[in-house]
């Protein structure tokens, strides 16, 4: 099998119609618009209603990405759905495949929380580079509103719902310039959505655990400290692998977790504010969806142009973090 280059040729996004602003949250928890905005940069977030599914949002975002890439769903060889909140615990990628009519595509879920989209891009790249697949759809989608404690102001103000997708294709030139992925399970307790089982006696002397999950829990100070230290390091490593300097970057595209984190990482890398993409004021933290949503908006607004170099980095639960350096377009 021959080694092949990679191009990122299409993007799309989809968010729920319902929007919840900071003022609305004051009816649920003791907070204020000023408190939330000052600490996070978030003004509002989209929330899926009880008739909206993750698979639906993912499919809408995917159709937009497929159309921009100029291919059809039947051309897809692989669908990677990066999510921590599937409609089905066994996975939702196959539901997306069916919704798209992508009957030739292999489909599976990949879970790496807020780092998921970067991990998904790098995973897709390996299939393309080795010549196994030509056209891969990578989706980042999460509906974290399902798993929040709406009485916990340290988490409920942060998260929103949405989906974003890109098409990655085999190419004669290689536009995925470099990447680096990392994990540290010793810090898992700082941010998780943990299993919480109830004891049930199955037969005499045999007890099992009846499954459920807790709401999202997070140690915000530790997660901030982790991101501020590790994200600049992993971007530097990816830049080294790409054999380019930070001055060559046209755009810094970070997981949209907190404006303070975005500002701190940019400052530590020496990247000016006008090169930093930020849309979390309107969407909050949409986990695996945040990078592709922000990417798609910037592409469609004409900010990101063909051959612009983007340094993207995801970071979050696991704890996981990673960076990918790529050029946009065919």
C-alpha positions as CSV (number, residue, x, y, z in Angstrom):
1,X,0.0,0.0,0.0
2,X,1.3,3.4,-0.9
3,X,1.6,6.4,1.3
4,X,-0.8,9.1,0.4
5,X,-1.3,12.8,1.3
6,X,-4.3,14.3,3.0
7,X,-6.5,17.3,2.3
8,X,-9.3,18.7,4.4
9,X,-11.8,19.6,1.8
10,X,-15.2,20.3,3.4
11,X,-16.7,21.4,6.7
12,X,-20.2,21.7,8.2
13,X,-21.9,22.3,11.5
14,X,-25.3,22.1,13.2
15,X,-26.6,23.4,16.5
16,X,-30.0,23.1,18.3
17,X,-32.4,25.9,17.8
18,X,-33.0,26.7,21.5
19,X,-30.5,29.2,23.0
20,X,-30.1,29.8,26.7
21,X,-28.4,33.0,27.7
22,X,-26.7,33.7,31.0
23,X,-29.6,35.7,32.4
24,X,-31.9,32.6,32.0
25,X,-29.5,30.6,34.1
26,X,-30.0,32.9,37.1
27,X,-33.4,31.3,37.6
28,X,-31.7,27.9,38.1
29,X,-28.6,28.7,40.1
30,X,-27.0,31.6,42.0
31,X,-25.1,33.3,39.3
32,X,-25.1,36.4,37.0
33,X,-24.3,37.3,33.5
34,X,-21.3,39.3,34.8
35,X,-20.0,36.3,36.8
36,X,-20.2,33.9,33.9
37,X,-18.9,36.3,31.3
38,X,-15.9,37.4,33.4
39,X,-14.8,33.9,34.3
40,X,-15.5,32.1,31.0
41,X,-16.3,34.5,28.1
42,X,-19.6,32.6,27.5
43,X,-22.8,34.6,26.9
44,X,-25.2,31.9,25.7
45,X,-25.3,28.3,24.7
46,X,-27.5,26.1,22.5
47,X,-29.4,23.3,24.2
48,X,-31.0,20.3,22.5
49,X,-34.7,19.7,23.3
50,X,-36.1,16.3,24.1
51,X,-36.9,15.6,20.4
52,X,-33.5,16.4,19.1
53,X,-30.8,13.6,18.9
54,X,-27.1,13.6,18.6
55,X,-27.4,11.5,15.4
56,X,-29.7,14.1,13.8
57,X,-27.3,17.0,14.6
58,X,-24.3,15.0,13.3
59,X,-26.1,14.1,10.1
60,X,-27.0,17.7,9.3
61,X,-23.4,18.9,9.9
62,X,-22.1,16.0,7.8
63,X,-24.3,16.8,4.8
64,X,-23.0,20.3,4.8
65,X,-19.4,19.1,4.9
66,X,-20.0,16.5,2.2
67,X,-21.6,19.2,-0.1
68,X,-18.6,21.5,0.4
69,X,-16.2,18.8,-0.4
70,X,-18.0,18.2,-3.7
71,X,-18.7,14.5,-3.1
72,X,-21.7,12.4,-2.3
73,X,-22.4,10.3,0.8
74,X,-22.0,7.2,-1.3
75,X,-18.3,8.2,-1.9
76,X,-17.5,7.9,1.8
77,X,-15.3,5.0,2.9
78,X,-15.3,5.7,6.6
79,X,-17.3,7.7,9.2
80,X,-15.7,8.5,12.5
81,X,-18.1,9.9,15.1
82,X,-16.2,11.5,18.0
83,X,-18.5,11.8,20.9
84,X,-18.9,11.2,24.6
85,X,-22.7,11.4,24.5
86,X,-24.1,9.0,21.9
87,X,-27.8,8.4,21.6
88,X,-27.0,4.7,22.0
89,X,-24.3,3.5,24.5
90,X,-23.2,1.0,21.8
91,X,-22.5,3.9,19.5
92,X,-24.3,6.3,17.1
93,X,-22.0,6.3,14.1
94,X,-24.1,3.7,12.3
95,X,-27.2,5.8,12.9
96,X,-25.5,8.7,11.2
97,X,-24.3,6.4,8.3
98,X,-28.0,5.3,7.8
99,X,-29.2,8.9,7.9
100,X,-26.7,10.0,5.3
101,X,-27.3,7.0,3.0
102,X,-23.6,6.3,3.1
103,X,-24.1,2.6,2.5
104,X,-20.4,2.0,1.5
105,X,-18.9,3.5,4.6
106,X,-17.6,1.7,7.7
107,X,-18.8,3.6,10.7
108,X,-17.7,3.7,14.4
109,X,-17.6,5.9,17.4
110,X,-14.4,7.2,19.0
111,X,-14.4,8.7,22.5
112,X,-11.8,11.1,23.7
113,X,-14.1,13.8,25.2
114,X,-13.1,17.4,24.3
115,X,-10.0,16.1,22.5
116,X,-12.1,13.8,20.4
117,X,-12.1,15.7,17.1
118,X,-8.3,16.0,17.0
119,X,-8.0,12.4,17.9
120,X,-10.5,11.6,15.2
121,X,-8.6,13.6,12.5
122,X,-5.4,11.8,13.4
123,X,-7.1,8.4,13.3
124,X,-8.7,9.1,9.9
125,X,-5.3,10.2,8.6
126,X,-3.7,6.8,9.3
127,X,-6.3,5.1,7.1
128,X,-5.8,7.6,4.3
129,X,-2.0,7.6,4.4
130,X,-1.8,3.9,4.1
131,X,-4.1,3.9,1.1
132,X,-6.9,1.9,2.8
133,X,-9.6,4.6,2.4
134,X,-9.9,7.6,0.2
135,X,-12.8,9.7,1.6
136,X,-13.3,9.9,5.4
137,X,-15.9,11.9,7.3
138,X,-14.8,13.0,10.8
139,X,-17.6,14.3,13.1
140,X,-17.4,15.9,16.5
141,X,-20.7,16.0,18.3
142,X,-21.9,16.2,21.8
143,X,-25.2,16.8,23.8
144,X,-23.8,17.4,27.2
145,X,-27.0,19.1,28.5
146,X,-28.2,15.5,29.0
147,X,-25.5,14.9,31.6
148,X,-25.4,18.2,33.6
149,X,-26.5,18.9,37.1
150,X,-28.4,22.1,36.5
151,X,-28.0,23.0,40.1
152,X,-24.2,23.0,39.9
153,X,-23.1,26.4,38.7
154,X,-19.5,25.3,38.3
155,X,-20.5,23.1,35.3
156,X,-24.0,24.0,34.1
157,X,-22.9,27.5,32.9
158,X,-20.1,26.1,30.7
159,X,-21.5,23.6,28.3
160,X,-23.6,23.6,25.1
161,X,-24.7,21.2,22.5
162,X,-23.8,20.9,18.8
163,X,-22.1,19.0,16.0
164,X,-19.4,19.8,13.4
165,X,-17.8,17.7,10.7
166,X,-15.0,17.7,8.1
167,X,-14.3,15.6,5.0
168,X,-10.7,14.4,4.7
169,X,-9.6,13.0,1.4
170,X,-6.6,11.3,-0.2
171,X,-4.5,13.9,-2.1
172,X,-1.3,14.2,-4.0
173,X,-0.1,16.9,-1.6
174,X,-0.2,16.4,2.2
175,X,-1.9,19.1,4.1
176,X,-1.9,17.4,7.5
177,X,1.6,18.8,8.4
178,X,2.1,17.4,11.9
179,X,0.4,16.2,15.1
180,X,0.9,15.1,18.7
181,X,-1.5,13.3,21.0
182,X,-1.2,12.8,24.7
183,X,-3.1,11.1,27.6
184,X,-2.8,11.1,31.4
185,X,-5.2,8.9,33.3
186,X,-3.8,9.9,36.6
187,X,-5.7,13.1,36.3
188,X,-9.0,11.5,35.3
189,X,-10.7,12.6,38.6
190,X,-10.4,16.3,37.7
191,X,-13.0,16.0,34.9
192,X,-15.4,13.1,34.3
193,X,-18.8,11.8,33.7
194,X,-18.5,8.7,35.9
195,X,-20.4,5.4,36.1
196,X,-22.7,5.3,39.1
197,X,-24.3,1.9,39.7
198,X,-27.0,0.7,42.1
199,X,-26.5,-2.6,43.9
200,X,-28.9,-5.3,42.9
201,X,-29.0,-8.8,44.1
202,X,-29.2,-11.1,41.1
203,X,-29.4,-14.4,43.0
204,X,-28.5,-15.3,46.5
205,X,-24.9,-14.3,47.1
206,X,-24.4,-12.7,43.7
207,X,-24.7,-8.9,43.5
208,X,-24.5,-6.9,40.3
209,X,-24.4,-3.2,39.6
210,X,-27.4,-1.6,37.8
211,X,-26.0,1.0,35.5
212,X,-26.3,4.7,35.3
213,X,-24.0,7.7,35.2
214,X,-23.4,10.7,37.4
215,X,-23.6,14.3,36.1
216,X,-20.4,15.9,34.8
217,X,-18.0,16.9,37.6
218,X,-15.0,19.2,37.2
219,X,-12.2,20.7,39.2
220,X,-12.1,24.0,37.2
221,X,-8.8,25.2,38.8
222,X,-7.0,22.0,38.0
223,X,-8.3,21.8,34.5
224,X,-7.3,25.4,33.8
225,X,-3.8,24.7,35.2
226,X,-3.5,21.6,33.0
227,X,-4.6,23.3,29.8
228,X,-2.5,26.4,30.3
229,X,0.6,24.2,30.7
230,X,0.0,21.3,28.4
231,X,-1.6,22.9,25.4
232,X,1.2,25.3,24.4
233,X,3.6,22.3,24.9
234,X,1.7,20.0,22.6
235,X,1.3,22.7,19.9
236,X,5.0,23.3,20.0
237,X,5.6,19.6,19.6
238,X,3.2,19.4,16.6
239,X,4.9,22.4,15.1
240,X,8.2,20.7,15.4
241,X,6.9,17.6,13.7
242,X,5.5,19.8,10.9
243,X,8.9,21.5,10.7
244,X,7.4,25.0,10.8
245,X,7.6,27.9,13.4
246,X,4.8,29.5,15.3
247,X,5.1,32.6,13.1
248,X,3.9,30.5,10.1
249,X,0.5,29.9,11.7
250,X,-2.4,31.8,10.2
251,X,-4.9,30.7,12.8
252,X,-4.9,29.3,16.3
253,X,-8.0,27.1,16.7
254,X,-8.4,25.8,20.3
255,X,-11.1,23.7,21.9
256,X,-13.6,26.4,22.9
257,X,-13.6,25.7,26.7
258,X,-12.9,29.1,28.3
259,X,-11.8,32.4,27.0
260,X,-9.1,32.7,29.7
261,X,-7.6,29.5,28.4
262,X,-7.6,30.7,24.8
263,X,-6.0,34.0,25.8
264,X,-3.3,32.3,28.0
265,X,-2.3,29.7,25.4
266,X,-2.1,32.4,22.7
267,X,0.1,34.6,25.0
268,X,2.4,31.7,25.9
269,X,2.9,30.8,22.2
270,X,3.3,34.5,21.2
271,X,0.3,34.4,18.8
272,X,-1.5,37.7,18.4
273,X,-5.1,38.0,19.3
274,X,-6.3,38.6,15.7
275,X,-5.1,35.1,14.8
276,X,-7.2,33.4,17.6
277,X,-10.5,32.0,16.5
278,X,-13.2,32.2,19.3
279,X,-16.9,31.6,19.1
280,X,-17.6,30.2,22.6
281,X,-19.5,33.4,23.6
282,X,-22.3,32.1,21.5
283,X,-22.0,28.3,22.0
284,X,-20.2,27.6,25.2
285,X,-18.1,24.4,25.5
286,X,-19.6,21.9,23.0
287,X,-16.9,19.3,23.8
288,X,-15.8,17.3,20.6
289,X,-18.0,19.6,18.5
290,X,-16.3,22.9,19.4
291,X,-13.3,22.8,17.0
292,X,-15.2,21.8,13.9
293,X,-18.0,24.2,14.6
294,X,-15.6,27.1,15.0
295,X,-13.6,25.9,11.9
296,X,-16.8,25.8,9.8
297,X,-17.9,29.2,10.8
298,X,-14.5,30.7,10.1
299,X,-14.4,29.0,6.6
300,X,-17.9,30.2,5.7
301,X,-17.2,33.7,6.9
302,X,-14.1,33.9,4.7
303,X,-11.7,34.2,7.5
304,X,-10.0,30.8,6.8
305,X,-8.9,30.7,3.2
306,X,-7.4,27.9,1.1
307,X,-3.8,26.9,2.2
308,X,-4.1,28.9,5.5
309,X,-2.1,27.1,8.2
310,X,-4.2,26.2,11.2
311,X,-2.8,25.1,14.6
312,X,-5.7,23.2,16.3
313,X,-5.7,21.7,19.8
314,X,-8.2,19.8,21.8
315,X,-8.0,19.1,25.6
316,X,-10.2,17.7,28.2
317,X,-11.5,14.7,30.1
318,X,-9.3,11.6,30.3
319,X,-7.3,13.7,30.7
320,X,-6.4,13.9,27.0
321,X,-4.9,16.5,24.8
322,X,-3.5,16.8,21.4
323,X,-2.7,19.2,18.5
324,X,-2.8,19.0,14.7
325,X,-1.2,21.4,12.2
326,X,-3.0,21.5,8.9
327,X,-3.7,23.6,5.8
328,X,-7.2,24.2,4.8
329,X,-8.6,23.2,1.4
330,X,-7.9,21.0,-1.6
